[in-house]
Structures are given as C-alpha cells and as structure tokens.
Amino acid sequence: MKVQSTTTQQDDHFLISNYDYKSTNIEKNGDKYIAKPQITNFKFKTDTRIPKLGVMLVGWGGNNGTTLTGGVLANKFNITWNSKRGTHQPNFYGSLTQSSVIKIGTCNTEEVFVPFKDVLPMVNPCDIVFGGWDISSMNLADAMNRAQVVEYDLQQKLRPYLEKLVPLPSIYYPDFIAANQNDRADNVIPGNNKLEHLNVIRKNIADFKQQNNLDKVILLWTANTERFCVEDPNVHGTAEKLLKSIESSHPEISASTIFACAACLEGCSFINGSPQNTIVPGVIELAEKAGVFVAGDDFKTGQTKFKTCLVEYLVGAGIKPKAIISYNHLGNNDGKNLSQESCFKSKERSKKTCVDDILESNKVLYPTEEELNIDHTIVIKYCPETGDSKKAMDEYIAEIFLGGRQTFAVYNVCEDSLLAAPLIMDLLLLCELFERIQFSKDTSEFQRFDTVLSWLSYLMKAPKSESGITTINSLSRQRAMLENLVKVCAGLTIDDNLRLEVRYGASRFQQ
C-alpha cells in the first residue's frame, strides 16, 4: 500500500505524517456545557526498518508459552496435521494484527479493507526468536504434552523443534503463588537473595540478545497469577527505593517485579499478562529512565472481552445493567493456581473493574455513585477434568422501560490458551511497532509515547495508563484507538463512518 498525500513524507528509513487532530474542549457554566472545537497539529514519525526481534516469556513452559511457540513454528514451517475433523492448515486466527482488517478508504462506492499488518511495517511473527524462563525444567515438547491444548498429531510434528527448547531457571517465591505449584518447581534460581536473582535475569537477557544477534528484546509475563504485593511508597514508590528494597530482599518484592526491573535495566520493554500489581511506581520510573515501555495488566481473551461488549451495548442503548454474575470453571494450571484465595483476589479485581468506566459514562442511567455499585460477582472454580476449555456462565440483569427487567444468560466455552496465544503475539508485535514511532505536538521536538503503553488496552482486562489519564474499557473504543493510530501514522484519513463520499458523492449531483 502506498499513500500519496501532501501530508506525508517518506525516505528509506522514516515515514512522517502530518495530522490535524480535532477535539472539543468543554467548559461548564453552572448546569450548562459550552463546547469549543479545536485543532492541534501532530506529526508522527515511524522508523520503517524492521528489527530482528527476540521475545523472552516468563512462564515459557506453561500452556500459553508452549501454544504460542508451537503455533508460530507451525506457521513458519507450514506444518499441517490431522484430527477427526480432517486435515488442518496453520493460521493466526484470533490475532488482531495478522487476521483482522482495516478500512483504508473507498474505490468508487466500494469500501476497501487491507490486513492490519500491512498498514505499517511490522515484524513477521515467524521471524521472532523465542526464549524464556520457567520454574519447571520440562522441554517445550514435553510441556506442550502436559498442557493438553494442541492436537496430538501437531504435537508429534512439532516435537523435533520443541524438544530442543528448554526454559532457563526462573525465580520462585512460594509466598506469592499457590502452594500447589510447588510440585512443578524443579527449575529455580537458588537462594533467597533478590539482588542476585535480578542480576541472573539481567545476564540471561544480555546473553540471549548477544547469542541470537538480536536488535531488541521484549519480556512478557505469562506465568502464574501472583497475589498482590502490599504496596508501600517506601519500598515501591521510586526507582531508587525499589532497587534498595531488592538489594535488601524485601518480602513484598514479587518475582514479576524483579523481571520487570531486569527488563528495564537491560533496555527492554516489559508486558504484564497477569492481574497482579507488578508495575509499581518504581518500575515505571525505571522504564522511563531507560526509554522503554511497560504495559499491563492481565490478558483479555474470552469472557471479559464479551462482557465489555455486552455492557457497552446495553448502556449505549439506554438500558441499565443492575447485576452481572460471572461463573467460571477451568482445569488448567492457571485454574489450579487461582484456587488459592490470595491469587484469586488478584484475578477478581481485574475482572470486576472492566466495566466501571462504561457505567460511569452514563449519568442518565447512573446519576449517583451509589447506583454505580451494581451487583458484580465473580466465581472461579478449579475442575481438572475441564482442562484448558474454560467454561464461563454469565447472567446479566438489566432494568428496562417502566421498571421491567431483561436477563441475558450466556454460556461460553473457550479454549483458553488458543485465545491467549495470538493475543500475546499481538501485544509483542504492537509494542515493538510503537517503539519505532515518535510524535511531536505543534512545533515541539519528536518524543516517544508515554512510558505506560496504554495504546495496548484493547488486549488487557485491567489496562494500565499514565497517572491522571482515564482508563477506557469500551472494546469498540479501544479497537478504534489502535486502528486510528496506525492509520494516522501511515498518512491515512480516520474513518468517522459518516460515509458522505458514498451518500453524497459527485455521482449524486451529476446532471
């Protein structure tokens, strides 16, 4: 795709687009609003050179890590496999970047769509070099067999590739995850000195980058959900205090925070795929100093994604959700770990907050703070027989016209890791892309995006954002935000869906 426009410039290394951002500033005068439309000029500068990317997964030997690695290899080598449903071809279904499309304009009256990945230069997932850590010493072939996610025939065909891949020893702090994980922990960095653990992880990252001749590395946490650390400004509040707390092996420094610090200190972006409070203020300051991104929290795959869609639909239609009851049972290791109450509480928090801003936006339905406290119940049960096929049963009760009630009962069965793996890939590819984009406002110098990469909120249950920036959970708005950003960077026009060129184009006025 080539954009011909006076607002874009391109050479061998950079694409620069000029964009007039239209917004509306609102002033409140008593009980009236005064709207003042305004235009701000932005420039976006994208480095079009695609790097050699390395990815290090914490929890590489788990369900998500083995499924993602195996899936990429199946696509890379075009490995087909058989099941009772026939012969299957590899694909990247479920990936926003690889399998969804973006409207780029109209040809006559026909809308034209292209793959998301073709709008700006992106890393090919088949070119990613994978590595990582796990508290289990199993090679990835055996770990994939243990996970019981991928079809057996495909497992056998992937075995020659995966059995060579063995996770590095990981950090294991039993106080932060369920006691039932102890039987897997045969591949841990010895000792209790957290500074030594940090230095081991840093060396692992540096060695991985050098040995594979990589341009950049991104770390992603896809290991067990941890309990929330007891956040203390004197421990987690600044980069200096955080590093001193690691040096003293403070008990409220989690393994995930050690990995986040190691990533920042080695100049790598870090993504937290679990709900715990890994990205404390000290981590954000470290990332800012290093010029890297942090993003989180908690992958948004099936049930929560559907929940935000349905609640957004109801509130947008002027219907008032009164109660949401979410019941889950699953049999994978994630479910086993969540059977411990402290770990479940981390997950409960991310699942409960995902509709807050959608409800708060409608003061007609929810005029008081008290009414925003709807009945929102989360239940997660571990049932080994279920395996990776998570069963989610949800009931939504809403108030309609004249005090009536509307109830939705939803039964959702999703193969958890087969949804999570392409989402993880999107997080990595988009994070890498955004590392190559800079922007300037009016006549200012070019700068990077904010350290907390809230652009990735579409893929997160509890998206983190910079202090003072409102979190958006509406799935359609999150998707539009991502789509519009890549279009603006490419020099394309944002689609406002008025379709005036079709409704009232030149052909309508020809004599």
SVG drawing of the C-alpha trace seen along z (x, -y; Angstrom):
<svg xmlns="http://www.w3.org/2000/svg" viewBox="-44 -30 70 69">
<polyline fill="none" stroke="black" stroke-width="0.4" points="0.0,0.0 1.3,-3.5 -0.1,-6.7 0.1,-9.7 -0.5,-12.8 1.0,-16.3 0.8,-15.5 3.3,-12.5 7.0,-12.3 8.9,-9.1 12.6,-8.1 14.5,-4.8 14.2,-4.9 11.3,-7.0 7.7,-7.8 6.5,-11.1 2.8,-12.0 1.2,-15.4 -2.1,-15.2 -4.6,-17.8 -6.2,-16.4 -9.8,-17.7 -11.1,-17.7 -13.7,-19.5 -12.8,-21.3 -15.8,-21.5 -16.3,-24.3 -19.0,-24.0 -21.0,-27.1 -23.4,-26.3 -25.6,-23.4 -24.7,-24.2 -21.8,-23.0 -20.0,-25.2 -18.3,-23.2 -15.3,-24.7 -13.9,-22.7 -10.2,-23.0 -7.5,-21.7 -4.0,-20.6 -1.3,-19.7 0.6,-16.4 3.4,-14.8 4.1,-11.1 7.5,-9.7 7.7,-5.9 11.0,-4.1 10.2,-1.7 13.2,0.5 12.1,3.8 14.4,5.2 15.3,8.7 13.1,9.3 13.7,11.6 10.9,12.4 11.5,13.8 8.5,15.3 8.3,15.7 6.4,19.0 7.6,20.2 6.8,23.8 3.2,23.1 0.1,23.5 0.4,20.1 4.1,20.2 4.1,23.6 1.0,22.9 2.4,19.6 5.8,21.0 4.4,24.1 1.8,22.1 4.4,19.8 6.6,22.7 3.7,24.5 3.1,21.3 6.8,20.8 7.3,24.3 3.7,24.7 3.1,27.8 -0.2,29.5 -1.9,32.0 -4.9,34.3 -7.7,34.7 -11.1,36.4 -12.3,33.2 -9.8,33.7 -6.6,32.0 -5.7,28.6 -3.6,25.8 -1.8,23.4 -3.1,19.9 -3.1,16.9 -6.8,16.8 -7.5,14.7 -4.7,12.3 -5.7,8.6 -2.5,7.8 -2.4,11.0 -6.1,11.9 -8.2,8.7 -8.6,5.9 -8.7,2.1 -10.8,0.0 -8.5,-2.4 -11.0,-4.1 -13.4,-3.7 -13.0,-2.7 -15.9,-4.3 -18.6,-3.3 -17.0,-0.1 -15.2,-0.1 -11.6,1.2 -10.0,3.2 -6.5,4.4 -4.9,6.6 -3.9,4.7 -0.3,5.9 0.0,4.2 -0.7,0.6 2.7,0.0 5.8,2.2 5.6,4.8 7.7,7.8 6.7,11.1 5.8,13.3 7.6,16.2 10.8,14.3 10.6,13.9 13.3,15.7 11.8,17.2 13.3,17.8 12.4,17.5 12.2,18.9 10.0,21.4 10.0,23.0 9.5,26.3 12.5,27.9 10.5,29.7 11.5,29.0 8.8,27.4 7.7,30.6 7.0,32.4 5.5,29.2 3.1,29.0 2.1,32.6 1.4,31.8 -0.7,28.7 -3.1,30.8 -4.0,27.8 -2.6,28.6 -3.9,31.6 -1.8,34.7 -0.8,35.1 0.5,31.5 2.4,32.1 4.2,35.0 5.2,33.0 6.4,30.1 8.4,32.3 11.7,32.2 11.6,28.4 10.3,28.0 12.3,30.7 15.5,28.6 13.9,25.7 14.4,25.7 13.4,22.8 16.0,21.1 15.7,21.5 13.2,19.0 12.5,17.1 10.3,18.9 8.8,17.1 6.3,19.5 4.6,16.8 3.3,15.1 1.7,18.0 -0.4,21.0 1.2,23.8 0.0,26.3 2.6,25.1 5.5,26.5 5.4,29.8 6.4,28.1 9.2,26.0 12.3,28.1 14.0,25.4 14.6,22.4 17.4,19.9 18.8,20.9 19.0,18.8 16.9,16.1 19.0,13.1 16.7,11.0 19.5,8.8 21.4,11.9 18.1,13.1 17.9,9.7 21.4,10.0 20.9,13.5 17.9,12.4 19.8,9.4 22.6,11.7 20.1,14.1 18.6,11.2 22.0,9.9 23.2,13.4 20.0,14.1 20.3,10.9 24.0,11.4 23.8,15.1 20.9,14.6 22.3,11.3 19.1,9.5 18.3,5.8 15.9,5.8 14.2,8.0 10.8,7.7 9.9,9.5 6.3,10.7 5.0,12.3 2.7,15.3 3.5,17.2 1.2,17.8 -1.0,15.1 0.6,13.8 -1.1,12.3 -1.0,8.5 2.1,7.2 1.4,4.9 2.4,1.7 4.5,-0.7 5.8,-4.1 9.0,-3.5 9.5,-0.1 7.9,-0.5 7.5,-4.3 10.6,-5.3 13.2,-3.5 15.9,-4.2 13.7,-2.8 12.7,0.2 16.3,1.2 17.3,0.7 14.4,2.9 15.5,5.6 19.0,5.3 17.7,5.9 15.4,8.8 12.3,7.1 9.5,9.7 7.0,7.6 9.1,7.6 7.5,10.2 9.1,12.3 7.2,10.5 8.6,7.1 12.1,8.5 11.6,9.5 10.2,6.1 13.1,4.3 15.6,6.6 13.9,5.8 14.1,2.0 17.7,2.2 18.6,4.1 16.7,1.7 13.8,3.9 10.1,3.2 8.0,5.3 4.4,6.6 2.5,8.0 0.0,10.6 -1.4,11.4 -3.6,9.2 -1.2,8.6 0.3,5.2 3.7,5.9 4.1,2.5 4.6,0.4 5.7,-3.3 9.3,-2.4 9.1,-0.1 7.5,-2.9 10.3,-5.3 13.0,-2.7 11.3,-2.3 11.1,-6.0 14.8,-6.4 15.6,-3.5 13.4,-4.8 11.3,-1.6 7.7,-0.7 5.7,1.1 2.2,2.4 -0.5,4.4 -2.4,5.9 -4.0,9.3 -4.7,10.7 -8.3,10.0 -9.3,13.1 -12.9,14.5 -15.3,13.9 -14.1,10.4 -14.0,9.2 -17.6,10.4 -18.6,8.7 -17.3,5.3 -19.1,5.6 -22.4,6.6 -22.4,3.9 -21.3,1.3 -24.3,2.3 -26.7,2.1 -25.6,-1.2 -25.4,-2.6 -29.0,-1.5 -30.1,-3.3 -30.6,0.0 -29.4,0.1 -27.3,3.1 -28.1,3.9 -26.2,7.1 -23.5,9.3 -22.9,12.7 -19.8,14.4 -19.1,18.1 -16.0,19.9 -14.6,23.3 -11.4,24.5 -8.9,27.3 -5.5,25.9 -2.7,24.8 -4.0,21.3 -7.2,22.6 -5.2,24.7 -3.1,21.6 -6.3,19.5 -7.8,22.0 -5.7,20.2 -7.7,17.3 -4.9,14.7 -4.2,15.4 -8.0,15.4 -8.3,11.9 -5.9,10.6 -8.0,12.0 -11.3,11.0 -10.1,7.4 -9.2,7.2 -12.5,9.0 -14.7,6.7 -13.2,3.3 -13.6,3.9 -17.0,2.2 -16.6,-0.7 -15.9,-3.5 -18.7,-2.3 -21.3,-2.6 -19.8,-5.9 -20.2,-7.5 -24.0,-7.5 -25.2,-9.9 -28.8,-9.4 -28.8,-5.7 -26.4,-6.2 -26.9,-9.7 -25.4,-8.8 -22.3,-7.0 -24.4,-4.6 -26.2,-3.4 -22.8,-2.6 -22.3,0.2 -24.1,2.9 -24.1,6.5 -21.0,7.8 -20.0,11.3 -17.0,13.3 -16.6,17.1 -13.7,19.2 -13.5,22.9 -10.8,25.4 -12.1,28.6 -9.2,30.7 -11.4,32.6 -12.2,29.4 -8.6,28.9 -7.9,25.8 -11.5,25.5 -12.7,22.8 -16.5,22.8 -17.9,19.4 -21.6,18.9 -22.8,15.4 -26.1,13.8 -26.7,10.1 -29.8,8.5 -30.8,5.1 -33.6,2.6 -35.7,1.6 -38.7,-0.6 -41.2,-1.2 -39.2,0.9 -39.1,4.0 -36.2,6.5 -34.2,8.0 -31.9,11.0 -29.2,12.4 -27.8,15.9 -24.6,16.6 -22.7,19.9 -19.2,19.5 -16.7,22.4 -13.3,21.2 -10.0,23.0 -8.2,20.5 -4.6,20.8 -5.7,20.9 -7.3,17.5 -4.4,16.2 -1.5,17.2 -2.4,14.9 -3.3,12.1 0.2,12.4 1.7,12.2 -0.3,9.0 1.0,7.4 4.6,8.2 4.2,7.0 2.4,3.8 4.8,3.0 7.7,3.4 6.0,1.2 5.3,-1.6 9.0,-1.5 9.6,-2.8 7.1,-5.6 7.7,-9.1 5.3,-12.1 5.5,-15.9 2.8,-18.3 2.6,-21.6 6.3,-22.6 7.8,-20.6 10.6,-18.0 9.8,-14.4 9.3,-12.2 8.3,-8.7 4.8,-7.7 4.2,-7.6 6.1,-5.0 2.9,-3.2 1.8,-2.0 -2.0,-2.4 -2.4,-2.0 -2.5,1.7 -5.6,1.5 -7.7,3.5 -5.7,6.6 -5.8,6.1 -8.5,6.7 -7.3,4.0 -5.4,1.6 -2.7,-0.5 -2.4,-4.1 -0.3,-7.1 -1.3,-8.8 -4.2,-11.2 -5.3,-9.6 -8.8,-8.0 -8.8,-4.3 -11.0,-3.2 -12.6,0.3 -15.0,-0.1 -13.8,2.6 -15.0,0.7 -13.3,-2.5 -10.1,-0.6 -10.1,1.1 -10.8,-2.3 -8.0,-3.9 -5.5,-1.3 -6.8,-1.4 -6.8,-5.1 -3.3,-5.4 -1.8,-3.2 -3.8,-4.9 -2.7,-8.3 0.9,-7.2 0.6,-5.8 -1.0,-9.1 -4.5,-7.7 -7.7,-9.5 -9.5,-8.4 -12.9,-6.9 -15.8,-8.7 -18.3,-6.4 -20.4,-9.2 -19.7,-7.8 -20.5,-11.1 -18.4,-10.3 -20.8,-7.4 -24.1,-9.1 -23.4,-12.4 -20.6,-11.8 -20.2,-13.5 -22.3,-11.0 -25.4,-12.1 -25.2,-15.6 -24.4,-14.8 -27.0,-16.2"/>
</svg>
